[in-house]
Each structure stands twice: as structure tokens, then as C-alpha cells.
Amino acid sequence: MKTKHWVVFITLGLIWSSSFLWIKIGVQEIGPMALVAFRMLFGALTAAGIAIYQKVKWPRDWKTWGIYAILGPTSLAIPIFFISWGEQTIDSAVASILNATVPLFTIVIAHFWLHDDKMTVPKVLGLLIGFGGVVLLFSEDLLASKHLNVIGQLAVVLASLFYAWSAVFGRKYTQHITGVERGALPLITATIFMWAIGPIAEKPFLIPTLPITWVAVLWLGIPGSGLAIIMLYYLLHEIGPTRTTLVTYLFPVGGVILGVIFLDEQLSWQLLAGSALIIASLAVVNYKSRTSPSNLMKRAGKPKNT
């Protein structure tokens, strides 16, 4: 990855590092449907505002809107609802580990669906190392957890499957869309989807009243969705879905850093070793051998010194 890709990748990881915490706070007062509906609304307003400011040209063909009518719910509304619903019965640490299965699912789907994101030994090895790092990072919390509801865990795994499938689907079918509208369009369709079914499916459909709940909703909506989804779709088309979904491995690392800085938490060997494994996994996945096809092509195109 280029430097600009790393900057966006790390920024996205930092923004999403606290998402599981804010989801946990939000569902203490309002239901998961309402939480996701408000999150999508503020995310759509943020992304659409940026797009309008940049004077983007919105698609006018029904085929493109049809693609995003699928992509909005499957990449945002549905998986975020499953995570929010699951976190009512499981700890955020458990949810973070299960969410880290996204790149493992993605590499399999992308291998059979895309021509430029195939399985390689470094990719598979790196993904496994990173997942091991996530598990090690949360090992103490996992052993101490009193909330291991199987249905809640399955909900988060299902969310991970939706994330993986939609990442590959988005890369394959939205190549003709450029700029911030790549992120704004799925947020718009996800918002329409959630506000159409949310008030009907969830009774009562509550509006936040507590200040902390509004903070959670606004954080999850503005930077956590509006800005983050623009960055996500930028990376999907720049570095591919497998590498992009590796950002889920950064969530726990960001959480650890925030805990040490703001909560005076102590660094244990599990936290250090887990973080080291995750960083190592990023290096392994992005390693390119000199004998790789892409590098051989570049070298073949260079004139020989005379």
C-alpha cells in the first residue's frame, strides 16, 4: 500500500476503534433498530453534505441506484443492526473478536469473485496471524466475560458475513462511481431502508433523551459512518476488499491505546503481544515478493541499463 492508503487505513481504524463501546452505550436506552436508524441518518447527512459541497454528479440511471439499493442495507443497515442487537447480550470484547472474522470471510469470497484479489500464502498467513492477535488481545476479557450468549455471538458472525460479501460486491459493481458519492450513496439507501422498516419492526421505536445516548448516536453517525464509509469505499477500490477489511484488526489496538491514554489502564503482556501480532499481520499481508506477478511485470517494463 502507498503512504496515502496507510493514512486513510489507520484513520479509519482509529475512528471505528470505539464503535463497539458507543453501540453498547446506545442500546442501554434505545433499541438497536432506532440506534442504527439515527446512525444512518446522521451518516447520510454528513456524506451527502460533503458530496454537495464538492458538487458531485449524482448517478441518474436506475441500474446504479439498484446496485446501491442492495449495497446500502447489506453493507451498513443489516450488519450494524445485527451487531447492535447482539451487543445487548454479549460483551463488546467478544463482539470485537467475532467482527475480526470479516477479512477471513472476505478473502474466500473475493478469491472466487474477483480477478485481482486472489488467495496467496502471505495473505492467508497474515490474516491468521492477525486474528490470533485479536483473540490474544482480548483473552483476559474473554475469560472473564459473563455474557457469552450464543445467539448474540451468531448475530455478530452473520454481520461479519454481510460485511465480507458486500465489500466484494461493492468493489465489483461500483467501479463506474468515483469520489465521495461512493460512500454517500449506500448511506442514503441504508437510511431509507432503516426508517422504512425500523418504526414498524421495533416497538417502541424510541428517540434518545439522555445526553450520553445522543453523543453515542452522533459519534457513530458523523465520523463513524459519514466520514468512515467514504474512506472505506475509497480503500475498497484502491487496495481491494481483503486488505481493506483488515481494518477490523485495528479496532482492538485502537481500543487499547484509548484505554491506556484516557482510562489509565495497564499494559499487559497479552495486550503488547496481541498488538504486535496484528501489526505483523499487516506487514505479511502487504508483503510483495520480487517474484510476484505484479513486480515481474514492472521489472519487465523497465529498460535495461547499458
Secondary structure by P-SEA (a helix, b strand, c coil): ccaaaaaaaaaaaaaacaaaaaaaaaaccccaaaaaaaaaaaaaaaaaaaaaaacccccccaaaaaaaaaaaaaacaaaaaaaaaaaccccaaaaaaaacaaaaaaaaaaaaccccccccaaaaaaaaaaaaaaaaaaaaaaaacccccaaaaaaaaaaaaaaaaaaaaaaccccccccaaaaaaaaaaaaaaaaaccccccccccccccaaaaaaaaaacccccaaaaaaaaaaaaacccccccccccaaaaaaaaaaaacccccccaaaaaaaaaaaaaaaaaaccccccaaaaaaaaaccccc
